[in-house]
Amino acid sequence: MGQIKKTSTNYENRQILDSECDEIYAANLIGGRWTIAICCYLADGKLRFSQLRKRMPNITERMLTLHLRKMEANRLVKRTVYAEVPPRVEYELTESGQQLMPILDQLRSWGRKHKQKTQTYS
């Protein structure tokens, strides 16, 4: 999840496309290998970091942390820290994150159909 330098042509192109095309803006918010998976796991309710990590054994702790931070900054995920010993941190979808669920359901349905079509051509 490298940062795009603000002086790069790629950054400028992304800014222009984000401002001119709402679909691209939305795709950039949920893009990345793990963002949609995190949304799907949080769809059923709050989870602690360790619970998310167990459900996604192939993600590193660092990558999960980076994605959760990005999702929090984009207001898709809410992070709640409880003043307990040991500290407890829970993640949940925000209202905006919850509004993604019907879209992700449609994406899942489309993906299943497309996968079946491509497998029959092979």
ABEGO torsion letter per residue (X at the ends): XBBBBAABAAAAAAAAAAAABAAAAAAAAABEAAAAAAAAAAAAEBBBAAAAAAABAABBAAAAAAAAAAAAAAGABBBBBBBBOBBBBBBBBBAAAAAAAAAAAAAAAAAAAAAAAAAAAX
